[in-house]
Amino acid sequence: MKDIFKKYFSEGIFGTGWRNAIITIVLAAAIYFANEIYDLLNHGPAVWNLRTPLDAALPVVTPFVVPYVSLDYVVYFSLIVFLLFRTKVFHSAALAMITAFLVNYFFYFFFQTEVIRPVLTGTDLFTRMIQNVYAGDKPFNDFPSLHTSVSTLLAIHWFRFDRRVGIVASVWTALIVASTVLIKQHYVADVVSGLLLAFGASWLYIKLIIQRKA
């Protein structure tokens, strides 16, 4: 049993000492509270509208609502696995997420944007799911796309955890990113800025935490 624990949990929260555990718990709490700020900023008036001809040309592809609504589950699963088995990856991912939240909130507060959503009249399951997304999330808080930045930075950190899982995570992340424009929750500019933010924040904390020599 001791050998199994050492093999799988030695780099996780239960194997890296109480100080590391406290840091991990504080970061987990910080992610939770940072996430709660989103609703406080989810209102107008909009300062920018970033719609382009490409956005207008993109169709609504209703099945893409499935990867869109999966993000919360991806976040919970990823962070729990990182926490249990590789706290350095958790710390890096957590700080990258918090940074992404704060940068996004800066834009949401000072340069709020709005997405013009289509009127969906279908009664199939996927259309109803999109209608539920619209009902639960006002058409603001768009630039940069948090769905894009959070899913992408987690995929990047999955590569640091396990390259094979990272490939799977990247494929699903690509679907999540595509879903943001294909269910008309975001514009292309939101996605591009979200990607830049994810790669920038991930690079910074991977370099500072994961690649740092002990």
C-alpha positions in Angstrom: 0.0 0.0 0.0 2.8 2.4 0.9 4.5 1.7 -2.5 1.2 2.4 -4.3 0.7 5.7 -2.4 4.3 6.7 -3.1 3.9 6.0 -6.8 0.6 7.8 -7.4 0.1 10.4 -4.6 3.6 11.4 -3.6 3.5 14.6 -5.7 -0.2 15.4 -4.8 -1.7 17.3 -1.9 -1.4 14.3 0.5 2.3 13.6 -0.3 4.0 17.0 -0.4 3.7 18.3 3.2 1.3 20.5 5.1 2.7 23.8 3.8 2.1 22.8 0.2 -1.3 21.6 1.2 -2.2 24.9 2.7 -1.1 26.7 -0.5 -3.1 24.4 -2.6 -6.3 24.9 -0.5 -5.8 28.7 -0.6 -5.5 28.6 -4.4 -8.6 26.4 -4.7 -10.6 28.9 -2.6 -9.2 31.8 -4.6 -10.5 30.2 -7.8 -13.9 29.8 -6.3 -14.2 33.4 -5.2 -12.7 34.7 -8.4 -15.3 32.8 -10.4 -18.1 34.3 -8.2 -17.3 37.8 -9.5 -18.4 36.9 -13.0 -22.1 37.4 -12.3 -21.5 40.8 -10.7 -20.1 42.1 -14.0 -22.5 40.3 -16.3 -24.5 43.4 -17.3 -24.4 46.4 -19.7 -24.1 48.9 -21.0 -21.8 47.6 -23.8 -18.9 49.8 -24.8 -17.8 47.6 -27.8 -19.4 45.4 -30.4 -16.8 43.2 -32.0 -19.0 41.5 -34.6 -17.2 40.9 -38.0 -18.4 39.6 -41.4 -16.9 36.2 -40.4 -19.1 36.2 -37.3 -22.1 36.9 -39.4 -21.3 34.1 -41.8 -20.8 31.4 -39.1 -23.9 29.3 -38.7 -25.5 28.1 -35.4 -24.5 24.5 -35.0 -26.7 23.3 -32.2 -24.9 20.1 -31.2 -21.9 22.2 -30.2 -23.8 23.2 -27.1 -22.7 19.9 -25.6 -18.9 20.8 -25.4 -19.9 24.4 -24.4 -21.8 23.3 -21.3 -19.1 20.7 -20.4 -16.6 23.3 -19.3 -17.6 23.2 -15.6 -17.1 19.4 -15.5 -13.7 19.8 -17.3 -12.6 22.3 -14.8 -13.7 20.3 -11.8 -12.2 17.0 -13.1 -8.9 18.6 -14.2 -8.3 20.5 -10.9 -9.2 17.6 -8.7 -6.8 15.3 -10.6 -4.0 17.9 -10.5 -4.6 18.5 -6.8 -4.5 14.8 -5.9 -1.5 13.7 -8.1 0.6 16.8 -9.1 0.3 19.9 -7.0 2.9 21.8 -9.0 0.6 21.4 -12.0 -2.4 22.4 -9.9 -0.6 25.5 -8.6 0.4 26.6 -12.1 -3.1 26.0 -13.5 -4.8 27.7 -10.6 -2.6 30.8 -10.9 -3.2 30.9 -14.7 -6.9 30.6 -14.1 -7.0 33.4 -11.5 -4.9 35.6 -13.8 -7.3 34.9 -16.7 -10.3 35.8 -14.5 -8.7 39.1 -13.4 -7.7 40.1 -16.9 -11.1 39.3 -18.2 -12.8 41.2 -15.3 -10.7 44.3 -16.2 -12.2 44.2 -19.7 -15.7 43.4 -18.5 -15.6 46.4 -16.1 -14.0 49.0 -18.3 -14.7 47.8 -21.9 -17.8 45.7 -21.7 -18.9 44.0 -24.9 -22.1 42.5 -26.1 -23.0 39.6 -28.5 -26.1 39.9 -30.6 -27.7 36.5 -30.2 -30.1 34.9 -32.8 -33.7 34.0 -32.0 -33.9 30.2 -31.8 -37.3 28.7 -32.3 -36.6 25.0 -32.5 -37.9 22.5 -30.0 -35.2 19.8 -30.3 -32.9 19.0 -27.3 -29.9 20.9 -28.5 -31.8 24.1 -29.3 -33.5 24.0 -25.9 -30.0 23.6 -24.3 -28.8 26.7 -26.1 -31.9 28.6 -25.0 -31.1 27.6 -21.4 -27.5 28.9 -21.8 -28.9 32.2 -23.1 -31.4 32.4 -20.2 -28.7 31.8 -17.6 -26.0 34.0 -19.0 -26.7 37.6 -20.2 -25.1 38.6 -23.6 -22.2 40.4 -21.9 -18.8 39.5 -20.5 -17.6 38.4 -23.9 -14.1 39.8 -24.6 -11.9 37.9 -23.9 -13.7 34.6 -23.9 -13.4 32.9 -20.5 -14.6 29.6 -22.0 -11.7 29.8 -24.4 -9.0 30.9 -22.0 -9.9 28.5 -19.2 -10.3 25.4 -21.3 -7.1 26.1 -23.2 -4.9 26.7 -20.2 -6.2 23.5 -18.7 -5.4 21.6 -21.9 -1.9 23.1 -21.8 -1.5 21.9 -18.2 -2.7 18.4 -19.1 0.3 18.1 -21.4 2.4 18.8 -18.4 0.6 16.1 -16.4 0.4 13.4 -19.1 1.1 14.0 -22.8 -1.4 11.3 -23.9 -4.2 12.8 -21.8 -3.1 16.2 -23.1 -3.9 15.2 -26.6 -7.4 14.1 -25.7 -7.9 17.3 -23.6 -6.7 19.4 -26.6 -9.2 17.8 -28.9 -12.1 18.4 -26.5 -10.8 22.0 -25.9 -10.9 22.6 -29.6 -14.6 21.7 -29.6 -15.2 24.0 -26.6 -13.5 26.9 -28.3 -15.4 26.3 -31.5 -18.6 26.0 -29.6 -18.3 29.6 -28.3 -18.8 31.0 -31.8 -21.1 28.2 -33.2 -23.8 28.7 -30.5 -23.3 32.5 -30.8 -22.0 33.1 -27.3 -18.9 34.9 -28.5 -17.3 36.5 -31.5 -14.1 35.5 -33.2 -12.2 38.4 -31.5 -13.2 37.0 -28.1 -11.8 33.6 -29.0 -8.5 35.0 -30.3 -7.9 37.2 -27.2 -8.9 34.2 -25.0 -6.3 32.0 -26.7 -3.6 34.6 -26.3 -4.4 35.1 -22.6 -4.4 31.3 -22.0 -1.0 30.7 -23.7 0.5 33.8 -22.0 -0.6 33.0 -18.5 0.3 29.3 -18.9 3.7 30.0 -20.2 4.4 32.4 -17.2 3.4 30.0 -14.4 4.7 26.9 -16.0 8.1 28.6 -16.2 7.8 30.0 -12.6 6.4 26.9 -10.9 6.7 23.6 -12.9 10.1 24.3 -14.6 11.7 25.9 -11.6 14.6 24.0 -10.2 14.2 22.9 -6.6 
